[in-house]
Amino acid sequence: MSRGQVLGRPDGLPGWFDPLLARVATCRTEDFTTLRPPAGGGRPSAVLVLIGEGDSGPDLLVLQRAATMRNHAGQPAFPGGATDREDADAVATALREANEEVGLDPAGAEVLALLPDLYIPVSSFVVTPVLAWWRRPHPVSPRQPAEVAHVARLPISELVDPQNRIRVRHPSGWIGPAFQVRGLLVWGFTAGVISTLLDMAGWARPWAPGALVELPDASAPVPAARGGAPDEVLP
């Protein structure tokens, strides 16, 4: 069983971050999913959960996969991907991928914690979400147009708005949480992690299950965990 690991609290960290950071220190894999990696492990990968502060208050960086992608076409996701041989650890993977995908300056991001490893069976990925504070936000945009179509900063105030929270149903019958924010439908692995973190931080607002939206693409991968798509992190 994997646990969260806080790496430090840098000077200047906004006070609104404290409840989340405190909760992450005690979180476990089971807070996110019931799945466990096989005894032999899986393919290491990492995603960057980057929270900054803009004109609308605290926000979260996401990207939208290009419509031409073989997997997850048009789907919002955290920056991230498979670990390269040259990467020293999950932090290096997450920051490298964010730089390659959206042009993030790693020097402006303060890594705060590692979330528990999350296993994605269909692709055999073991994903380490890396929680970071965007100390010095700057403009970002797609650097790999063949893979990334759009980059957005989603305000936490809009993610927790009950009007923007829905459920989606996969053609397989799987139902999970989702968000409709700024023209994006965020679902699967990304929505599952976001939903859990909003609860952990005490930011979530009560919301009824409400609308159930059918996912239109029957070829979309079947989510294998609570809120998790099986191969959202690309090789």
C-alpha positions in Angstrom: 0.0 0.0 0.0 1.4 3.4 -1.0 1.1 6.5 1.1 1.3 10.2 0.4 4.6 11.9 1.1 5.0 15.6 1.9 8.4 16.8 0.7 8.3 20.3 2.3 6.4 23.5 2.9 8.2 26.3 1.1 8.2 29.9 2.4 5.4 31.9 0.9 3.0 29.0 0.4 -0.6 30.4 0.6 -2.5 29.5 3.7 -5.3 28.0 1.6 -2.9 25.2 0.6 -2.4 24.1 4.2 -5.5 21.8 4.7 -4.7 19.9 1.5 -1.0 19.5 2.3 -1.8 18.3 5.8 -4.3 15.7 4.5 -2.0 14.5 1.8 0.6 13.5 4.4 -1.7 10.8 5.7 -3.5 9.7 2.5 -3.3 6.2 1.1 -3.9 4.6 -2.3 -7.2 3.4 -1.0 -8.4 7.0 -0.8 -8.2 7.1 -4.6 -8.8 3.5 -5.8 -9.3 -0.1 -4.6 -6.8 -1.4 -7.2 -3.3 -2.5 -6.2 -0.2 -2.9 -8.4 0.8 -6.6 -9.2 3.7 -8.1 -7.2 5.9 -7.5 -10.2 5.1 -3.8 -10.3 4.2 -1.9 -13.4 5.4 0.7 -15.9 6.4 3.8 -13.9 4.9 7.1 -14.8 4.0 10.4 -13.3 1.6 13.4 -13.7 1.9 16.9 -12.4 -1.0 18.2 -10.3 -0.1 21.9 -10.4 -2.1 24.4 -8.4 -1.5 28.1 -8.7 -3.4 31.3 -8.2 -4.8 33.6 -10.8 -7.4 36.3 -11.2 -10.1 33.9 -10.2 -8.3 32.6 -7.1 -6.6 29.1 -6.8 -6.6 27.1 -10.0 -5.4 23.8 -11.5 -3.5 23.3 -14.7 -4.8 20.8 -17.2 -4.2 20.1 -20.9 -6.5 18.7 -23.6 -5.3 15.9 -25.8 -5.4 16.5 -29.5 -8.4 15.2 -31.3 -6.1 13.1 -33.6 -4.6 11.1 -30.7 -5.0 7.3 -30.9 -5.8 7.2 -27.2 -7.8 9.8 -25.2 -8.5 12.0 -28.2 -9.8 15.4 -27.0 -9.7 14.3 -23.3 -8.5 16.7 -20.6 -5.6 15.4 -18.5 -2.8 16.4 -16.2 0.5 17.0 -17.8 2.5 13.7 -17.5 3.6 10.5 -19.1 5.9 7.5 -18.8 9.2 7.7 -16.9 12.3 8.0 -19.1 15.5 6.2 -18.3 17.2 9.5 -17.7 14.6 10.7 -15.1 15.9 10.5 -11.5 12.4 10.1 -10.0 8.7 10.8 -10.4 9.3 14.5 -9.8 11.7 14.6 -12.7 9.3 12.8 -14.9 6.3 15.1 -14.1 8.3 18.3 -14.5 10.0 17.1 -17.7 6.7 16.1 -19.3 5.0 19.4 -18.3 7.9 21.3 -19.9 7.7 19.3 -23.1 3.9 19.4 -23.4 3.0 22.9 -22.3 6.3 24.8 -21.8 6.2 24.9 -18.0 9.3 26.4 -16.5 10.2 23.9 -13.8 12.0 26.6 -11.7 8.6 28.3 -11.1 7.0 25.2 -9.6 7.5 24.2 -6.0 7.0 20.4 -5.6 5.2 19.8 -2.3 4.2 16.2 -2.1 3.9 12.8 -3.8 0.5 11.3 -3.8 0.1 7.5 -3.5 0.9 5.4 -6.5 -2.1 4.6 -8.6 -2.3 1.5 -10.7 -3.9 1.5 -14.2 -4.3 -2.2 -15.2 -5.0 -2.0 -18.9 -1.7 -0.2 -19.6 0.1 -1.6 -16.6 1.1 2.0 -15.6 1.9 2.8 -12.0 1.2 6.5 -11.8 2.7 8.9 -9.2 0.7 12.2 -9.0 3.2 14.9 -8.1 1.5 17.8 -6.2 3.1 21.2 -6.7 2.5 24.9 -6.1 2.9 27.2 -9.1 4.8 29.9 -7.3 5.5 31.9 -10.5 2.8 31.3 -13.0 3.6 32.3 -16.6 1.9 31.8 -20.0 1.8 28.2 -21.2 0.6 26.7 -24.4 0.8 23.5 -26.4 4.3 22.6 -27.4 3.4 19.4 -29.1 0.4 20.2 -31.3 0.1 16.5 -32.4 -0.5 15.5 -28.8 -1.8 18.6 -27.0 -4.6 20.8 -28.4 -5.3 23.2 -25.5 -4.0 24.2 -22.1 -6.3 25.7 -19.4 -6.2 26.9 -15.8 -9.4 25.7 -14.2 -10.4 27.8 -11.1 -11.0 25.8 -8.0 -14.1 27.9 -7.4 -15.6 26.6 -10.7 -14.5 23.0 -10.1 -16.4 23.0 -6.8 -19.5 24.7 -8.1 -22.3 22.2 -7.9 -23.6 23.5 -11.3 -20.4 22.2 -12.9 -20.3 18.7 -11.3 -21.9 15.8 -13.1 -21.5 12.1 -13.6 -20.6 10.3 -16.8 -21.4 6.8 -18.0 -19.0 4.9 -20.2 -20.5 2.5 -22.8 -19.3 -0.3 -20.6 -21.8 0.8 -17.9 -19.1 2.3 -15.7 -20.3 5.6 -14.0 -17.9 8.1 -12.5 -17.5 11.8 -11.4 -16.8 14.5 -14.0 -16.6 18.3 -14.3 -17.9 20.6 -17.0 -15.7 23.7 -16.8 -14.8 26.3 -19.4 -15.9 24.2 -22.3 -14.1 21.0 -21.1 -15.5 17.7 -20.0 -13.1 16.4 -17.4 -13.6 12.7 -16.6 -11.8 9.5 -15.9 -8.5 9.3 -14.0 -8.1 13.1 -13.9 -11.6 13.8 -12.6 -11.2 11.1 -10.0 -8.0 12.6 -8.6 -9.4 16.1 -8.7 -12.6 15.0 -6.9 -10.6 13.3 -4.2 -8.3 16.2 -3.7 -11.1 18.7 -3.4 -12.6 16.6 -0.7 -9.3 16.3 1.1 -8.7 20.0 1.1 -12.1 20.8 2.4 -12.9 22.8 -0.7 -15.7 20.7 -2.1 -19.3 21.9 -1.8 -22.3 19.6 -1.4 -23.6 18.5 -4.7 -26.3 16.1 -5.8 -25.4 13.4 -8.4 -27.5 15.4 -10.9 -27.1 14.9 -14.6 -25.7 11.7 -16.0 -23.9 12.3 -19.3 -23.3 9.5 -21.8 -19.8 9.4 -23.1 -20.2 9.4 -26.9 -17.1 7.5 -27.9 -17.6 3.7 -27.5 -14.0 3.1 -28.2 -12.9 5.1 -25.1 -11.0 2.9 -22.7 -13.0 1.4 -19.8 -12.1 3.1 -16.5 -10.6 0.6 -14.2 -10.6 2.4 -10.9 -12.8 4.8 -8.9 -12.8 7.7 -11.4 -9.9 6.3 -13.3 -9.3 5.6 -17.0 -7.0 2.7 -17.6 -4.3 4.3 -19.8 -4.7 8.0 -19.5 -1.0 8.4 -19.1 0.5 7.9 -22.6 3.6 5.8 -23.2 
